Amino acid sequence: MREGSLDAPTRHALEWQTEAFYDPQEIDAELRRVFDICHGCRRCFNLCDSFPRLFDLIDESETGELDSVASEDFAPVVEACTLCDMCFMTKCPYVPPHEFNLDFPHLMLRVRAAEARAGKKNFTQEQLAQMDRNGRLAAPVAPFVNWGSDKNNKLTRPLIDKTLGIDARAELPKFAARTFVSRARRDDVAPNPHAPAHGREAVIFPTCFVNYNGPDVGTAARAVLALNGVAAEVAYPGCCGMPQLEAGHLDKVAKAAEKVAKALRPYVDDGKTVIALTASCGLMMKFEWPLILPESEDVAALAKAVMDIDEYIVDIAKTEGLADGMRAIDGGVTVHLACHARAQNMGAKAAELLRLIPEIKLDVIERCSGHGGTFGVVKPTHEVAMKVGKTAMRNVVKHGNKYLVSDCPLAAKHLVQGASELTSELAEDGHTPVQALHPVQLFAMAYGLT
C-alpha cells in the first residue's frame, strides 16, 4: 500500500437505505477510524473549521490522542462541515481508491442523516430548506418580504434573530416578484441563425435560487445562448434538494431527484443538454444524485447530460466558436471559484469563460467563501462562516475590482458583505466591489445584452 494516493478520487454509493447506515455504534466506530487518520495527517487544517475543531479536541485531551476524546464532543466537528467537498477533492490523500477509504464529507452527512432520522431537527433550517414553498409564498409579496429581511431593518431583523435564530448580521437573498420561469414564458428569445453554434439545443434548469431570487441570471443565460445560436427551453420541475442534503434528509433528496430526473428525461432522450445555472445544483445532478439513487436509470441518464452554464459556453467557444460582438468591460473582475464548481472536477470554467472577454483584467480567488447555504445565515454558524471566508474576503478587497463573480450566488453575496466590513480596515489597499454577479451576467454585459 502506498503512502497516500495520486489516483483520481472515486466515490462509493451511499448505503442510506440500510439499517447499518444509521446504527449509532457503527457510526461512532467510523468517526473514530476516520478522525484518527485525519489526526495523523492534518493536511486539511486550513480548509474549514471542522478540522481545527477536531485537532484542538485531540491536542487538548488527556493523552493528546483520540482515545481520550469523548464521542459526545464530536458534535462541533460535524456542525462545522458545509459539505463543500474540498477536503475530498483537493486535499485528502486517503480517499478511494486508497485502502483507507476516507470520505469525510459523506461521513458528516451520515451523522446528520442519523440525527434527522432520530428526530433531531433544527426548525429554522427545516423551514429555510423549503425553497419552492418559500419562493411561491414570497413572490406575490416580494417588496414586503425584502423589506422585512433587509439587514439594515432595525425593526424586523432583531426580532427574526431572537425568534428564528437567523443572525441579524447576515445578508439574506432577496425575492423577485416575477420568477424566471414566468419571465421565460412571456419573453420569446429566438436563436441567432448566423451564429457558428446555430443548431444546438438545450434545456435550462434554472435552479430554485435563479427562479425565485435571481431571475436576472436566467435572463442573461438565455440571451447569451440565443445570441450564440442555441435553442434553449426552460424547465424547472423543482428544487434539487441541496438544502435537504445539508440537513441529512436523504429520503427527501431522493424524492426530489426522482421527480426532477423523470421530468427532464424526455429532453435528455431528445439529445438536449441540461444546463444548470448554479454550481450546487450542477453538483447534485452530476454527482450526488447518482450516489443516492445508483439504480435509477433516469438519474444516470440525466447525470451524463448535465453541464454547468460556464462549461457549456466554453465548450461552444472551443468547438464551433462564439458569435461576434463582445467588447471590453472596464473596472476589473474578481472571480471566486465556488467550492461546488471545483468539486465538479471540470476545471476553472468561470475564469476560463471570462477570459474570452477582450482585454479583461481578471483576478482569481480559489478559497472557500465560508457561506455553505443555511450555515452562513443561522446564529450558531454565521460567525464561523465569516471567519472561514475572511481570507477570500480580504483578497476581494485587495484586488480592488469593480465586479465580483461566482457560480454560487450565495457565496458572492457573502463575500461582498465581508468585503464591505473589511473595507475600512484595508482602505489603503482596495475597495468593495460595486456589484456581485454570476459569470454569465458579466458575459452578457460584454455582449451588450444587459
RAVEN-V260989 format. One record per backbone hydrogen bond with DSSP energy under -0.5 kcal/mol. CO is the residue of the C=O (numbers start at 1). NH is the residue of the N-H. E is the energy in kcal/mol with one decimal. If there is no record, write none. Layout:
co->CO nh->NH e->E
co->CO nh->NH e->E
This chain:
co->2 nh->4 e->-1.1
co->14 nh->16 e->-1.1
co->15 nh->18 e->-1.5
co->19 nh->22 e->-1.3
co->20 nh->23 e->-0.9
co->23 nh->27 e->-2.5
co->24 nh->28 e->-2.4
co->25 nh->29 e->-2.2
co->26 nh->30 e->-2.0
co->27 nh->31 e->-2.7
co->28 nh->32 e->-2.4
co->29 nh->33 e->-2.0
co->30 nh->34 e->-2.7
co->31 nh->35 e->-3.1
co->32 nh->36 e->-1.8
co->33 nh->37 e->-1.4
co->34 nh->38 e->-2.6
co->35 nh->39 e->-2.5
co->36 nh->40 e->-1.4
co->37 nh->41 e->-0.7
co->38 nh->41 e->-1.0
co->38 nh->42 e->-2.0
co->42 nh->45 e->-1.1
co->44 nh->47 e->-1.8
co->44 nh->48 e->-0.6
co->48 nh->52 e->-0.7
co->49 nh->53 e->-1.9
co->50 nh->54 e->-2.2
co->51 nh->55 e->-2.9
co->52 nh->56 e->-2.5
co->53 nh->57 e->-2.1
co->54 nh->58 e->-2.0
co->55 nh->59 e->-3.0
co->56 nh->60 e->-2.2
co->58 nh->61 e->-1.3
co->65 nh->68 e->-1.3
co->66 nh->69 e->-2.0
co->68 nh->70 e->-0.5
co->70 nh->73 e->-1.7
co->71 nh->74 e->-1.9
co->72 nh->75 e->-0.6
co->74 nh->77 e->-1.0
co->74 nh->78 e->-1.7
co->75 nh->79 e->-2.5
co->76 nh->80 e->-1.5
co->78 nh->81 e->-1.2
co->85 nh->89 e->-2.7
co->86 nh->90 e->-2.5
co->86 nh->91 e->-0.8
co->87 nh->91 e->-1.0
co->87 nh->92 e->-3.0
co->92 nh->95 e->-0.6
co->94 nh->102 e->-2.5
co->95 nh->98 e->-2.3
co->96 nh->10 e->-2.5
co->98 nh->101 e->-1.4
co->103 nh->107 e->-1.7
co->104 nh->108 e->-2.3
co->105 nh->109 e->-2.2
co->106 nh->110 e->-1.8
co->107 nh->111 e->-2.1
co->108 nh->112 e->-2.1
co->109 nh->113 e->-2.5
co->110 nh->114 e->-2.2
co->111 nh->115 e->-2.2
co->112 nh->116 e->-2.8
co->113 nh->117 e->-2.2
co->114 nh->118 e->-1.7
co->115 nh->120 e->-2.8
co->116 nh->119 e->-1.2
co->119 nh->121 e->-1.0
co->121 nh->123 e->-0.6
co->122 nh->126 e->-2.7
co->123 nh->127 e->-2.1
co->124 nh->128 e->-2.7
co->125 nh->129 e->-1.7
co->127 nh->130 e->-1.3
co->129 nh->131 e->-2.2
co->130 nh->134 e->-2.9
co->131 nh->135 e->-2.5
co->132 nh->136 e->-2.5
co->133 nh->137 e->-2.3
co->134 nh->138 e->-2.3
co->135 nh->139 e->-2.1
co->136 nh->140 e->-0.7
co->138 nh->141 e->-1.0
co->139 nh->142 e->-1.4
co->141 nh->145 e->-2.4
co->142 nh->146 e->-3.0
co->143 nh->147 e->-1.9
co->144 nh->148 e->-2.4
co->145 nh->149 e->-1.9
co->146 nh->150 e->-0.8
co->147 nh->150 e->-0.6
co->150 nh->153 e->-1.9
co->152 nh->154 e->-1.1
co->153 nh->157 e->-1.8
co->156 nh->160 e->-2.7
co->157 nh->161 e->-2.5
co->158 nh->162 e->-2.0
co->159 nh->163 e->-2.5
co->160 nh->164 e->-2.3
co->160 nh->165 e->-0.8
co->160 nh->166 e->-1.0
co->161 nh->165 e->-0.8
co->165 nh->167 e->-0.7
co->165 nh->379 e->-3.2
co->167 nh->170 e->-1.7
co->179 nh->183 e->-2.0
co->180 nh->184 e->-2.8
co->181 nh->185 e->-1.8
co->182 nh->186 e->-1.3
co->183 nh->187 e->-2.4
co->186 nh->188 e->-0.8
co->191 nh->193 e->-0.5
co->192 nh->195 e->-1.2
co->195 nh->198 e->-1.9
co->197 nh->200 e->-1.9
co->200 nh->231 e->-2.5
co->201 nh->273 e->-1.3
co->202 nh->233 e->-2.1
co->203 nh->205 e->-0.6
co->203 nh->275 e->-2.8
co->204 nh->206 e->-0.8
co->204 nh->235 e->-2.5
co->205 nh->277 e->-1.3
co->206 nh->210 e->-0.6
co->207 nh->211 e->-2.3
co->208 nh->212 e->-2.5
co->209 nh->213 e->-2.9
co->209 nh->214 e->-2.3
co->211 nh->180 e->-1.6
co->212 nh->176 e->-3.0
co->214 nh->217 e->-1.7
co->214 nh->218 e->-0.8
co->215 nh->219 e->-2.4
co->216 nh->220 e->-2.2
co->217 nh->221 e->-2.3
co->218 nh->222 e->-2.6
co->219 nh->223 e->-2.1
co->220 nh->224 e->-2.5
co->221 nh->225 e->-2.5
co->222 nh->226 e->-2.6
co->223 nh->227 e->-2.4
co->224 nh->228 e->-1.5
co->225 nh->230 e->-2.9
co->226 nh->192 e->-3.3
co->226 nh->229 e->-2.0
co->229 nh->199 e->-1.3
co->229 nh->231 e->-0.5
co->230 nh->232 e->-0.9
co->231 nh->202 e->-2.3
co->231 nh->233 e->-0.5
co->233 nh->204 e->-3.6
co->241 nh->245 e->-2.2
co->242 nh->246 e->-2.2
co->243 nh->247 e->-1.0
co->244 nh->249 e->-2.4
co->245 nh->248 e->-1.5
co->248 nh->250 e->-1.6
co->249 nh->253 e->-1.9
co->250 nh->254 e->-2.4
co->251 nh->255 e->-1.8
co->252 nh->256 e->-2.2
co->253 nh->257 e->-2.7
co->254 nh->258 e->-2.6
co->255 nh->259 e->-2.3
co->256 nh->260 e->-2.7
co->257 nh->261 e->-2.6
co->258 nh->262 e->-2.0
co->259 nh->263 e->-1.9
co->260 nh->264 e->-2.2
co->261 nh->265 e->-1.2
co->264 nh->267 e->-0.6
co->264 nh->268 e->-1.9
co->265 nh->269 e->-2.9
co->266 nh->270 e->-1.2
co->267 nh->272 e->-2.3
co->268 nh->271 e->-1.9
co->273 nh->203 e->-2.7
co->273 nh->275 e->-0.6
co->274 nh->276 e->-0.6
co->274 nh->307 e->-2.5
co->275 nh->205 e->-2.9
co->276 nh->309 e->-1.7
co->278 nh->282 e->-1.7
co->279 nh->283 e->-2.4
co->280 nh->284 e->-2.2
co->281 nh->285 e->-2.3
co->282 nh->286 e->-2.4
co->283 nh->287 e->-2.6
co->283 nh->288 e->-1.6
co->284 nh->289 e->-3.3
co->287 nh->291 e->-0.8
co->288 nh->291 e->-0.6
co->288 nh->292 e->-1.4
co->289 nh->292 e->-0.7
co->289 nh->293 e->-3.0
co->291 nh->14 e->-2.3
co->293 nh->296 e->-1.5
co->295 nh->297 e->-0.5
co->296 nh->300 e->-2.0
co->297 nh->301 e->-2.5
co->298 nh->302 e->-2.3
co->299 nh->303 e->-2.5
co->300 nh->304 e->-1.3
co->301 nh->305 e->-0.7
co->302 nh->305 e->-1.1
co->302 nh->306 e->-1.0
co->305 nh->274 e->-2.1
co->307 nh->276 e->-2.3
co->308 nh->312 e->-2.6
co->309 nh->313 e->-2.2
co->310 nh->314 e->-2.4
co->311 nh->315 e->-1.8
co->312 nh->316 e->-1.9
co->313 nh->317 e->-2.3
co->314 nh->318 e->-2.1
co->315 nh->319 e->-2.2
co->316 nh->320 e->-1.5
co->316 nh->321 e->-3.3
co->329 nh->332 e->-0.6
co->331 nh->402 e->-2.5
co->332 nh->403 e->-1.9
co->333 nh->335 e->-0.5
co->333 nh->363 e->-2.4
co->334 nh->336 e->-0.6
co->334 nh->405 e->-2.7
co->335 nh->337 e->-0.6
co->335 nh->365 e->-3.2
co->336 nh->338 e->-1.1
co->336 nh->407 e->-0.6
co->338 nh->341 e->-0.8
co->338 nh->342 e->-2.5
co->339 nh->343 e->-2.5
co->341 nh->344 e->-1.0
co->341 nh->346 e->-0.6
co->342 nh->345 e->-1.8
co->347 nh->349 e->-2.2
co->348 nh->352 e->-2.4
co->349 nh->353 e->-2.8
co->350 nh->354 e->-2.1
co->351 nh->355 e->-1.8
co->353 nh->356 e->-1.5
co->354 nh->357 e->-1.7
co->357 nh->360 e->-1.1
co->360 nh->362 e->-0.7
co->361 nh->333 e->-2.5
co->363 nh->335 e->-3.5
co->365 nh->337 e->-2.7
co->371 nh->376 e->-0.5
co->372 nh->375 e->-1.6
co->373 nh->376 e->-1.5
co->374 nh->377 e->-1.5
co->374 nh->378 e->-1.9
co->377 nh->167 e->-2.2
co->378 nh->381 e->-1.1
co->378 nh->382 e->-1.9
co->379 nh->383 e->-0.5
co->381 nh->385 e->-2.6
co->382 nh->386 e->-2.1
co->383 nh->387 e->-2.0
co->384 nh->388 e->-2.9
co->385 nh->389 e->-1.9
co->387 nh->390 e->-1.1
co->389 nh->393 e->-2.6
co->390 nh->394 e->-2.7
co->391 nh->395 e->-1.8
co->392 nh->396 e->-2.0
co->393 nh->397 e->-2.0
co->394 nh->398 e->-2.6
co->395 nh->399 e->-2.3
co->396 nh->400 e->-1.1
co->396 nh->401 e->-0.5
co->397 nh->431 e->-0.8
co->402 nh->434 e->-1.7
co->402 nh->435 e->-1.6
co->403 nh->334 e->-2.7
co->404 nh->437 e->-2.9
co->405 nh->336 e->-3.1
co->407 nh->279 e->-1.5
co->407 nh->409 e->-0.6
co->408 nh->412 e->-2.1
co->409 nh->413 e->-2.2
co->410 nh->414 e->-2.3
co->411 nh->415 e->-2.7
co->412 nh->416 e->-2.3
co->413 nh->417 e->-2.2
co->414 nh->418 e->-2.4
co->415 nh->419 e->-2.8
co->416 nh->420 e->-2.4
co->417 nh->421 e->-1.7
co->418 nh->422 e->-1.3
co->419 nh->423 e->-1.2
co->422 nh->426 e->-2.0
co->424 nh->427 e->-0.7
co->426 nh->429 e->-2.2
co->426 nh->430 e->-1.2
co->435 nh->404 e->-2.3
co->435 nh->437 e->-0.5
co->437 nh->406 e->-1.6
co->438 nh->441 e->-1.2
co->438 nh->442 e->-1.4
co->439 nh->443 e->-2.0
co->440 nh->444 e->-2.2
co->441 nh->445 e->-1.9
co->442 nh->446 e->-2.0
co->443 nh->447 e->-1.3
co->444 nh->449 e->-2.8
co->445 nh->448 e->-1.3
co->446 nh->327 e->-2.0
